Amino acid sequence: MADDVSSVLIDGPWTHRMLAANGARFHVVEAGRDSEGPLVLLLHGFPEFWWAWRHQIPALADAGYRVVAMDLRGYGASDKPPQGYDTFTLAADAAAVVRCLGVRSAVVAGHGWGGWIAWAMATMQPDVTQGVAAFGMPHPLVLRQASRTDPRQIRANGYLWSMQTPFLPERAMSSGPRYTRKLMRAWSGDDAWPDAALVERYAGALTLPFVAHSAAEYYRWVVRSVLRSDGRRMVNRLSQPVPVPALLVHGAADGCVLTESTRGSQAYCRGGYREERLPGVGHFVPEQAPDEATRILLDWLPGVAQR
């Protein structure tokens, strides 16, 4: 088991920082700090950490943007408190990081869970959100509906239901690379991706103390809140129109969020909407198709970040 967060403090054309925000400490990776360009905040998904954006960080910085990729609450080198894995707190975490960086607002791009948080920020933290780019994640209420009515998506959500049991998910996630390899290959739609080195990297990050429990808590809250007042408050807030430009990029071979489950996000968007579907690409778009993901972002950002 990994016991040292130095394993996620990977060197590269970026700077590592720790920020105190929303009552916790968050690890962020920053590039283009001296740029006068707008801030782009990158949010990773499960079972990753900030490293999921390693291809986009230098490319966005080279294009003139200030880029920050953060480890979400409970992941990587960020704090892993016992609570705060509800959508309201996660959106507040990202908003507090933006403010801590000394800017008023940012374009928020997220993958998977990061995409869910990015969508939520548009209505939960509108003052700090210039635009939303979601990879592998439609508007949360679109996925929520598909998870109730589409038999194929319900079957694909098997991992979600397995997270509801106590202790067992944590043991599985901490057991080594086999769990990580199986899940990522199933979601990627590619039996050869990820390679052994990337599997080891993410499997090791999952074995850091308390990460597996924190990761499971994201899924536990989203299911258990359905019949609670906090879940109803989330739906009410997310039902409000997204007032900023939105981008959805989805891999047609996604084994986690099926293509059929992504249709309808534009109905929630009043600030402009663009959708890109990538054939032969699975759930992990920024890593499986890094050049295409970067190209799409760079093409979309100028009309959003300069508003």
C-alpha positions as CSV (number, residue, x, y, z in Angstrom):
1,M,0.0,0.0,0.0
2,A,1.3,3.5,-0.8
3,D,1.6,5.7,2.2
4,D,3.3,8.8,0.9
5,V,1.5,11.4,-1.2
6,S,4.9,12.2,-2.9
7,S,3.9,9.5,-5.4
8,V,1.3,12.0,-6.9
9,L,3.7,15.0,-6.9
10,I,5.0,14.2,-10.3
11,D,7.5,16.6,-11.9
12,G,6.8,18.3,-15.2
13,P,6.3,21.7,-16.8
14,W,4.1,22.8,-13.9
15,T,4.2,23.9,-10.3
16,H,2.8,22.0,-7.3
17,R,0.9,24.1,-4.7
18,M,-1.2,23.5,-1.6
19,L,-4.1,25.8,-1.1
20,A,-6.4,26.3,1.9
21,A,-9.9,26.6,0.6
22,N,-13.4,25.8,2.0
23,G,-12.1,24.4,5.3
24,A,-9.7,22.0,3.7
25,R,-6.3,21.8,1.9
26,F,-6.2,21.1,-1.7
27,H,-3.3,20.1,-3.9
28,V,-3.2,21.9,-7.2
29,V,-0.8,21.8,-10.2
30,E,-0.4,25.1,-12.0
31,A,1.1,26.2,-15.3
32,G,1.0,29.5,-17.1
33,R,0.9,31.4,-13.9
34,D,2.5,34.5,-15.3
35,S,0.1,34.5,-18.2
36,E,-2.5,37.2,-18.4
37,G,-4.9,34.7,-20.0
38,P,-8.1,33.5,-18.2
39,L,-8.0,30.7,-15.6
40,V,-9.0,27.2,-16.7
41,L,-9.7,24.9,-13.8
42,L,-9.4,21.1,-14.5
43,L,-11.2,18.6,-12.4
44,H,-10.4,14.8,-12.7
45,G,-12.7,11.8,-12.4
46,F,-12.6,8.4,-10.8
47,P,-10.3,6.5,-10.3
48,E,-7.8,9.2,-11.2
49,F,-6.1,12.3,-9.7
50,W,-4.8,15.5,-11.3
51,W,-2.5,13.4,-13.6
52,A,-5.5,12.7,-15.8
53,W,-4.9,16.2,-17.4
54,R,-1.1,15.9,-18.0
55,H,-1.6,16.2,-21.7
56,Q,-3.8,19.3,-21.6
57,I,-1.9,21.3,-18.9
58,P,1.1,22.3,-20.9
59,A,-0.9,22.7,-24.2
60,L,-3.3,25.1,-22.6
61,A,-0.5,27.0,-20.9
62,D,1.3,27.3,-24.2
63,A,-1.8,28.7,-25.7
64,G,-1.8,31.6,-23.2
65,Y,-4.1,30.3,-20.5
66,R,-3.5,30.0,-16.8
67,V,-4.1,26.4,-16.0
68,V,-4.8,24.7,-12.7
69,A,-5.6,21.0,-12.2
70,M,-6.7,20.1,-8.7
71,D,-6.9,16.9,-6.7
72,L,-10.5,16.7,-5.7
73,R,-11.5,16.4,-2.0
74,G,-10.4,12.9,-0.9
75,Y,-8.0,12.3,-3.7
76,G,-4.2,12.5,-4.4
77,A,-2.5,15.0,-2.1
78,S,-5.6,16.9,-1.1
79,D,-7.2,16.5,2.3
80,K,-9.4,13.4,2.9
81,P,-12.0,14.5,5.5
82,P,-14.7,12.1,6.6
83,Q,-17.5,14.1,5.1
84,G,-18.2,16.7,2.4
85,Y,-18.7,14.4,-0.6
86,D,-22.0,15.9,-1.6
87,T,-22.4,17.9,-4.8
88,F,-22.9,21.2,-3.0
89,T,-19.6,20.9,-1.0
90,L,-17.7,19.7,-4.0
91,A,-18.8,22.7,-6.1
92,A,-17.9,25.0,-3.2
93,D,-14.5,23.4,-3.0
94,A,-13.7,24.2,-6.6
95,A,-15.2,27.7,-6.3
96,A,-13.0,28.4,-3.2
97,V,-9.9,27.2,-5.0
98,V,-10.7,29.7,-7.8
99,R,-11.0,32.5,-5.3
100,C,-7.9,31.4,-3.5
101,L,-6.0,31.7,-6.8
102,G,-6.8,35.4,-6.7
103,V,-9.2,35.5,-9.7
104,R,-12.9,36.1,-9.8
105,S,-14.0,33.4,-12.2
106,A,-12.7,30.5,-14.3
107,V,-13.7,28.2,-17.1
108,V,-14.2,24.8,-15.5
109,A,-13.4,21.6,-17.4
110,G,-14.1,18.3,-15.8
111,H,-14.0,14.6,-16.6
112,G,-16.4,12.0,-15.1
113,W,-17.0,13.2,-11.5
114,G,-15.1,16.4,-12.4
115,G,-17.6,16.9,-15.2
116,W,-20.5,16.4,-12.8
117,I,-19.0,19.1,-10.5
118,A,-18.4,21.4,-13.4
119,W,-22.0,21.2,-14.5
120,A,-23.1,21.8,-10.9
121,M,-20.9,24.9,-10.6
122,A,-22.8,26.6,-13.3
123,T,-25.9,26.9,-11.1
124,M,-24.5,26.4,-7.6
125,Q,-21.5,28.7,-8.0
126,P,-22.4,30.9,-11.0
127,D,-20.4,33.9,-9.9
128,V,-17.1,32.0,-10.4
129,T,-18.0,30.0,-13.5
130,Q,-17.4,31.4,-16.9
131,G,-18.1,28.2,-18.8
132,V,-18.4,24.5,-18.4
133,A,-16.6,21.8,-20.4
134,A,-17.6,18.2,-19.5
135,F,-15.8,15.1,-20.8
136,G,-17.6,11.8,-20.4
137,M,-20.4,13.3,-18.3
138,P,-23.7,14.8,-19.6
139,H,-25.8,17.1,-17.5
140,P,-26.3,15.3,-14.2
141,L,-30.1,15.3,-14.5
142,V,-29.8,13.7,-17.9
143,L,-27.7,10.9,-16.5
144,R,-29.9,10.6,-13.5
145,Q,-32.9,10.1,-15.7
146,A,-31.2,7.5,-17.9
147,S,-30.1,5.6,-14.8
148,R,-33.8,5.2,-13.9
149,T,-35.3,4.4,-17.3
150,D,-32.6,2.9,-19.6
151,P,-32.0,-0.8,-18.9
152,R,-28.5,-0.7,-20.5
153,Q,-27.4,2.2,-18.4
154,I,-28.9,0.6,-15.3
155,R,-26.7,-2.5,-16.0
156,A,-23.7,-0.2,-16.7
157,N,-24.3,1.3,-13.2
158,G,-23.4,-2.0,-11.5
159,Y,-20.2,-0.4,-10.1
160,L,-22.4,2.3,-8.6
161,W,-24.6,-0.1,-6.7
162,S,-21.5,-2.1,-5.5
163,M,-20.2,1.1,-3.9
164,Q,-23.1,1.1,-1.5
165,T,-21.9,-1.8,0.6
166,P,-19.7,-1.0,3.6
167,F,-16.0,-1.9,3.6
168,L,-16.0,-4.1,0.5
169,P,-15.5,-1.4,-2.1
170,E,-12.6,0.1,-0.1
171,R,-10.9,-3.4,0.1
172,A,-11.3,-3.9,-3.7
173,M,-9.9,-0.5,-4.6
174,S,-7.0,-1.0,-2.2
175,S,-6.2,-4.5,-3.4
176,G,-3.8,-3.5,-6.2
177,P,-3.8,-3.0,-9.9
178,R,-6.2,-5.8,-10.9
179,Y,-9.2,-3.7,-9.8
180,T,-8.0,-0.6,-11.5
181,R,-7.1,-2.4,-14.7
182,K,-10.5,-4.2,-14.9
183,L,-12.5,-1.0,-14.3
184,M,-10.6,1.3,-16.6
185,R,-10.5,-1.2,-19.5
186,A,-14.3,-1.8,-19.2
187,W,-15.0,1.9,-19.2
188,S,-12.4,2.7,-21.9
189,G,-13.8,0.2,-24.4
190,D,-10.3,-0.9,-25.2
191,D,-8.7,-4.1,-23.9
192,A,-5.2,-2.7,-24.4
193,W,-5.8,0.6,-22.5
194,P,-4.5,1.7,-20.1
195,D,-1.0,0.3,-20.2
196,A,0.7,-1.3,-17.2
197,A,2.5,1.9,-16.1
198,L,-0.7,4.0,-16.0
199,V,-2.6,1.2,-14.2
200,E,0.2,1.1,-11.6
201,R,0.1,4.9,-11.2
202,Y,-3.7,5.1,-10.6
203,A,-3.8,1.9,-8.5
204,G,-1.1,3.3,-6.3
205,A,-3.0,6.6,-5.8
206,L,-6.1,4.6,-4.8
207,T,-4.1,2.9,-2.0
208,L,-3.1,6.2,-0.4
209,P,-4.6,6.3,3.1
210,F,-8.4,7.2,3.1
211,V,-8.6,7.7,-0.7
212,A,-10.6,4.5,-1.4
213,H,-13.1,5.4,1.3
214,S,-13.4,9.0,0.0
215,A,-13.9,7.8,-3.6
216,A,-16.7,5.5,-2.4
217,E,-18.3,8.3,-0.5
218,Y,-19.0,10.2,-3.7
219,Y,-21.1,7.3,-5.0
220,R,-22.7,6.7,-1.7
221,W,-23.9,10.2,-1.4
222,V,-25.3,10.4,-4.9
223,V,-27.4,7.3,-4.4
224,R,-28.5,7.7,-0.7
225,S,-29.4,11.4,-1.2
226,V,-32.2,10.5,-3.7
227,L,-34.8,10.2,-1.0
228,R,-33.4,12.9,1.3
229,S,-33.9,16.6,1.4
230,D,-30.3,17.4,0.3
231,G,-30.8,15.3,-2.8
232,R,-34.0,17.2,-3.6
233,R,-32.2,20.5,-3.1
234,M,-29.5,19.3,-5.5
235,V,-32.1,18.5,-8.2
236,N,-33.9,21.8,-7.7
237,R,-30.6,23.7,-8.1
238,L,-29.5,21.6,-11.1
239,S,-32.9,22.1,-12.8
240,Q,-32.1,25.8,-13.2
241,P,-30.8,26.8,-16.7
242,V,-27.1,26.7,-17.2
243,P,-26.4,30.4,-17.9
244,V,-22.9,30.0,-19.4
245,P,-21.5,28.3,-22.5
246,A,-21.3,24.6,-22.2
247,L,-19.3,21.9,-24.0
248,L,-19.9,18.2,-23.9
249,V,-17.3,15.8,-25.3
250,H,-18.2,12.1,-25.2
251,G,-16.5,9.0,-26.4
252,A,-18.8,6.7,-28.4
253,A,-17.2,3.6,-26.8
254,D,-17.8,4.8,-23.2
255,G,-18.6,1.8,-21.0
256,C,-19.5,3.9,-18.0
257,V,-21.9,6.5,-19.3
258,L,-23.4,5.1,-22.5
259,T,-23.8,7.2,-25.5
260,E,-27.6,6.8,-25.4
261,S,-27.6,8.2,-21.8
262,T,-26.0,11.6,-22.8
263,R,-28.7,13.0,-25.1
264,G,-30.6,16.0,-23.8
265,S,-28.0,18.1,-22.0
266,Q,-28.8,21.0,-24.4
267,A,-32.2,21.4,-22.8
268,Y,-30.6,22.7,-19.6
269,C,-28.4,25.2,-21.4
270,R,-29.3,28.8,-22.3
271,G,-25.7,30.2,-22.6
272,G,-24.8,28.3,-25.7
273,Y,-24.1,24.6,-26.2
274,R,-21.7,22.5,-28.2
275,E,-21.4,18.7,-28.3
276,E,-18.7,16.6,-29.7
277,R,-18.8,12.8,-30.0
278,L,-15.6,10.9,-30.7
279,P,-15.9,7.4,-32.3
280,G,-13.7,4.7,-31.0
281,V,-13.0,6.6,-27.7
282,G,-14.1,5.4,-24.3
283,H,-14.8,7.1,-21.0
284,F,-11.4,8.6,-20.4
285,V,-11.4,11.1,-23.2
286,P,-8.6,13.5,-22.1
287,E,-6.2,10.5,-21.8
288,Q,-7.5,8.2,-24.6
289,A,-7.7,10.9,-27.2
290,P,-5.5,13.7,-25.7
291,D,-4.8,15.5,-29.0
292,E,-8.4,15.6,-30.0
293,A,-9.5,16.6,-26.5
294,T,-7.0,19.4,-26.4
295,R,-7.9,20.6,-29.9
296,I,-11.6,20.8,-29.0
297,L,-10.9,22.7,-25.8
298,L,-8.6,25.2,-27.6
299,D,-11.2,25.7,-30.3
300,W,-14.0,26.3,-27.8
301,L,-12.2,28.3,-25.2
302,P,-11.6,31.7,-27.0
303,G,-15.3,32.4,-27.3
304,V,-15.9,31.5,-23.7
305,A,-13.0,32.8,-21.6
306,Q,-13.0,36.2,-23.2
307,R,-16.7,36.9,-22.5
